Amino acid sequence: MTTKPMILAVDDEPTALAAIERDVEHEYGADFQIVCATSGSEALAMLKQLKLRNEAVALLLIDQRMPHMTGVELLEQAVELYPDAKSVLLTVPADGDVPIFTIRPAKPDYYLRKPWDSPEENLYPILKDLLADWQVTYRSPSEGLRVIGHRWASNTYRVRDLLARNQVRYEWLDLDTSEEARRLLAALGSERLALPVLLFPDGTWLADPTPIEAAEHFGLRTQAQLPFYDLIIVGAGPAGLGAAVYGASEGLRTLLIEREAPGGQAGMSSKIENYLGFPAGLSGAELTRRALLQAARFGTELLLPHEVNGISVEGSARLVHLVDGATLRCHTVLLATGVSYRTLDVPGSERLNGAGRYARSVTLLVHGPSLDESMSQYLIDQITASPAINVLTSTRVVEVKGKTNLEAITITNTETFETQVLPTTALFVFIGAMPQTGWLAGLVERDEHGYILSGLDMLHDGHRPAGWTLDRDPFPLETSVPGVFVAGDTRLHSMKRVASAVGEGAMSVGLVHAYLRGL
Ligand SMILES: Cc1cc2nc3c(=O)[nH]c(=O)nc-3n(C[C@H](O)[C@H](O)[C@H](O)COP(=O)(O)OP(=O)(O)OC[C@H]3O[C@@H](n4cnc5c(N)ncnc54)[C@H](O)[C@@H]3O)c2cc1C
């Protein structure tokens, strides 16, 4: 967006247009940008582009007598795009004294006879008043990305989640409530575009983009820059970020690949209270922001949003394969893929996933007989103290109901077998998490739940893992493939804490150095 609001002058007569432009520029050029069009259709095309670029238009100066589209006809369409812009219709004596617009829905704020002999007397006082009126109600538009969609639609939610978790600022326009959203879609030429629509400050836009398409537009790096890396880290949670900071700071050519957004599980935490050095706690988003800055400052390259779906060995090189078909090469790999939320496997749940709302009161459904088994005491105390939270123990969700968004759930008490339907607009499913390491099957050793084995965990009766060719034992954090390491929640027997994940990430870099020395 430019910094100055616009004044648009429209006249099919080039000499008259030049005179209007000269006079307006002379008085208002310092505060406004003057743009000109020689026909109604050219003016409309211009206004649509300005709208898409989120430019402010303060005033329309429109000649009434134009071929193909009269000034009044243009004004009717222009106010659809810029309802708050002030307008002046320029007439000539032949148009007569009777207003020609009384029967029209769109009326100009002023009628002005041209030519005006003295702009100081006949033009500037009028424009001054109109522009002052406009200024009072004018709100500076957002300078960044705008997202248009339906609040409860799951693909809109996914895009907004991607933007928020990648700390991309945007203006949200809900099609259900925002006139501006409707106007913008009309300016794009279709109100039937697949939603959400992302509108960028340069006027370009994307309808229902894939995460990579969206990321490319908001400036994230989606292509690796080097042909070969010392260390490729898969997953940008605390473990991956920890490894990135230490790897890059110690001179390793380090690439960090993340499929969604940096921060992992920790990035979603509203407050982490037990991380060393932050006695008042800090949000996962803030921790992530700081870690990313630190990693970038040391030269880590971040590739996002890309999912890794394979790793293979080619001599001393390790090959990392991405879902989009690209292959990246390196000496060592760190698997820092954490764990992912388990989803609720009941009828209706998949269809309504992501169509959520904020809540005034919360009912906590707990499968076990109490919270004690699975929750820290300080959290139990906070829940008990909150009047907005109601806890139902020994409870299981058996069905999720709703057409376009959630309307109710059916629950069963596992002790009494009593069933009831609870009306609700949102269901937050938090039923544990599992590693998603199926794509590593046949490459590294994993336990029956998918957790990755490392170091001494792989020595069975003192024997090294099958296929192990080196004449040393695996390093701690090293998997059954030499040069492929694992850190954080995805590692068998890990602590499942932010600090331990960061610590393991940092530790893995020391082991990478030891491995590289042996090459
Ligand atoms: C809501 C919540 C609150 C928490 N609060 C606390 C707390 O207060 N204190 C505390 O100590 N711990 C807390 N934890 C636990 C802590 O967040 C985790 O232990 C920690 O995040 C684990 O870090 P990680 O890097 O191993 O894995 P994760 O944080 O799970 O990160 C793994 C990353 O890898 C990415 N990834 C996975 N597979 C692929 C792939 N194939 N390709 C590319 N990328 C991939 C994921 O998208 C993810 O970003 C909390 C967890 C949650 C969910």
The ligand as an SDF file (V2000), in Angstrom:
LIG
                    3D

 53 58  0  0  0  0  0  0  0  0999 V2000
   -0.2050  -27.9420   24.9700 C   0  0  0  0  0  0  0  0  0  0  0  0
    1.1330  -28.4090   25.4560 C   0  0  0  0  0  0  0  0  0  0  0  0
    1.7150  -27.7640   26.5330 C   0  0  0  0  0  0  0  0  0  0  0  0
    2.9650  -28.1650   27.0020 C   0  0  0  0  0  0  0  0  0  0  0  0
    3.4990  -27.5050   28.0550 N   0  0  0  0  0  0  0  0  0  0  0  0
    4.7170  -27.8650   28.5050 C   0  0  0  0  0  0  0  0  0  0  0  0
    5.3170  -27.1590   29.5810 C   0  0  0  0  0  0  0  0  0  0  0  0
    4.7360  -26.2330   30.1360 O   0  0  0  0  0  0  0  0  0  0  0  0
    6.5660  -27.5420   29.9770 N   0  0  0  0  0  0  0  0  0  0  0  0
    7.2440  -28.5800   29.3830 C   0  0  0  0  0  0  0  0  0  0  0  0
    8.3820  -28.8490   29.7580 O   0  0  0  0  0  0  0  0  0  0  0  0
    6.6840  -29.2780   28.3620 N   0  0  0  0  0  0  0  0  0  0  0  0
    5.4520  -28.9440   27.9160 C   0  0  0  0  0  0  0  0  0  0  0  0
    4.8710  -29.6520   26.8950 N   0  0  0  0  0  0  0  0  0  0  0  0
    5.6390  -30.7600   26.2680 C   0  0  0  0  0  0  0  0  0  0  0  0
    6.6710  -30.1870   25.2860 C   0  0  0  0  0  0  0  0  0  0  0  0
    6.0400  -29.2120   24.4810 O   0  0  0  0  0  0  0  0  0  0  0  0
    7.2730  -31.2790   24.4260 C   0  0  0  0  0  0  0  0  0  0  0  0
    7.9340  -32.1790   25.2700 O   0  0  0  0  0  0  0  0  0  0  0  0
    8.2760  -30.6930   23.4310 C   0  0  0  0  0  0  0  0  0  0  0  0
    7.6260  -29.7900   22.5520 O   0  0  0  0  0  0  0  0  0  0  0  0
    8.9120  -31.8060   22.5800 C   0  0  0  0  0  0  0  0  0  0  0  0
    9.7550  -31.2070   21.6420 O   0  0  0  0  0  0  0  0  0  0  0  0
   10.1980  -31.9780   20.3160 P   0  0  0  0  0  0  0  0  0  0  0  0
   11.0150  -31.0050   19.5470 O   0  0  0  0  0  0  0  0  0  0  0  0
   10.7970  -33.2620   20.6520 O   0  0  0  0  0  0  0  0  0  0  0  0
    8.8640  -32.3290   19.5240 O   0  0  0  0  0  0  0  0  0  0  0  0
    7.6180  -31.4470   19.0470 P   0  0  0  0  0  0  0  0  0  0  0  0
    7.4310  -30.2780   19.9060 O   0  0  0  0  0  0  0  0  0  0  0  0
    6.5000  -32.4310   18.9150 O   0  0  0  0  0  0  0  0  0  0  0  0
    8.0490  -30.9260   17.5970 O   0  0  0  0  0  0  0  0  0  0  0  0
    8.2090  -31.8050   16.5170 C   0  0  0  0  0  0  0  0  0  0  0  0
    8.1140  -31.0150   15.2170 C   0  0  0  0  0  0  0  0  0  0  0  0
    8.4420  -31.8860   14.1190 O   0  0  0  0  0  0  0  0  0  0  0  0
    7.5520  -31.6270   13.0330 C   0  0  0  0  0  0  0  0  0  0  0  0
    7.5030  -32.8340   12.2150 N   0  0  0  0  0  0  0  0  0  0  0  0
    7.0230  -34.0550   12.5700 C   0  0  0  0  0  0  0  0  0  0  0  0
    7.1580  -34.9310   11.5640 N   0  0  0  0  0  0  0  0  0  0  0  0
    7.7320  -34.2420   10.5290 C   0  0  0  0  0  0  0  0  0  0  0  0
    8.1210  -34.6150    9.2090 C   0  0  0  0  0  0  0  0  0  0  0  0
    7.9640  -35.8720    8.7520 N   0  0  0  0  0  0  0  0  0  0  0  0
    8.6660  -33.6660    8.4150 N   0  0  0  0  0  0  0  0  0  0  0  0
    8.8520  -32.3830    8.8680 C   0  0  0  0  0  0  0  0  0  0  0  0
    8.4910  -31.9900   10.1190 N   0  0  0  0  0  0  0  0  0  0  0  0
    7.9530  -32.9040   10.9450 C   0  0  0  0  0  0  0  0  0  0  0  0
    6.2320  -31.3170   13.7110 C   0  0  0  0  0  0  0  0  0  0  0  0
    5.3800  -30.5800   12.8680 O   0  0  0  0  0  0  0  0  0  0  0  0
    6.6940  -30.5210   14.9330 C   0  0  0  0  0  0  0  0  0  0  0  0
    6.7520  -29.1350   14.6560 O   0  0  0  0  0  0  0  0  0  0  0  0
    3.6350  -29.2700   26.3980 C   0  0  0  0  0  0  0  0  0  0  0  0
    3.0440  -29.9190   25.3200 C   0  0  0  0  0  0  0  0  0  0  0  0
    1.8020  -29.4950   24.8550 C   0  0  0  0  0  0  0  0  0  0  0  0
    1.1780  -30.2080   23.6940 C   0  0  0  0  0  0  0  0  0  0  0  0
  1  2  1  0
  2  3  1  0
  2 52  2  0
  3  4  2  0
  4  5  1  0
  4 50  1  0
  5  6  2  0
  6  7  1  0
  6 13  1  0
  7  8  2  0
  7  9  1  0
  9 10  1  0
 10 11  2  0
 10 12  1  0
 12 13  2  0
 13 14  1  0
 14 15  1  0
 14 50  1  0
 15 16  1  0
 16 17  1  0
 16 18  1  0
 18 19  1  0
 18 20  1  0
 20 21  1  0
 20 22  1  0
 22 23  1  0
 23 24  1  0
 24 25  2  0
 24 26  1  0
 24 27  1  0
 27 28  1  0
 28 29  2  0
 28 30  1  0
 28 31  1  0
 31 32  1  0
 32 33  1  0
 33 34  1  0
 33 48  1  0
 34 35  1  0
 35 36  1  0
 35 46  1  0
 36 37  1  0
 36 45  1  0
 37 38  2  0
 38 39  1  0
 39 40  1  0
 39 45  2  0
 40 41  1  0
 40 42  2  0
 42 43  1  0
 43 44  2  0
 44 45  1  0
 46 47  1  0
 46 48  1  0
 48 49  1  0
 50 51  2  0
 51 52  1  0
 52 53  1  0
M  END
$$$$
